[in-house]
Amino acid sequence: MFLSTLLAQSPGDGTTSWNTLTGEKVNCIVDGVPTIKCFEAVFSNIVFMASALVIVILLVMFIVGSVSYLTSLGNPEKVKKAQNTLKFAILGFVLFMSSFIILKTIDFLFMGNEGKIFKFTIQGQ
């Protein structure tokens, strides 16, 4: 069922479109044969899932660091460990957001602020 939601037959022309996780359709299968344009959808899905995974890991780090800090009961070793966990969670969040802001700045300054930097397209056909 999951595969059937990703692939949808186009009427009449023999091409098949592949939906990315963000809902964009990529016409990449011609007469049942995948073309290089399928890498657009694959790469887009990988970036989307990696971003989601980073956010989940940072949330878990915040929760673990916070609970460790609250349950340290003044033990200097446990407090230091909890502070390090929170410090690295904040550092990871800052790096994640910085990379997004840098890419948006490049898009604004050099690509006309059309959002093309986040759309992976391969010219062809």
Secondary structure, DSSP 8 states (H G I E B T S, - for coil): -HHHHHEEE-SSSSEEEEE-TTS-EEEEEETTEE-TTHHHHHHHHHHHHHHHHHHHHHHHHHHHHHHHHHTSTT-HHHHHHHHHHHHHHHHHHHHHHHHHHHHHHHHHHHSTTSSGGGS------
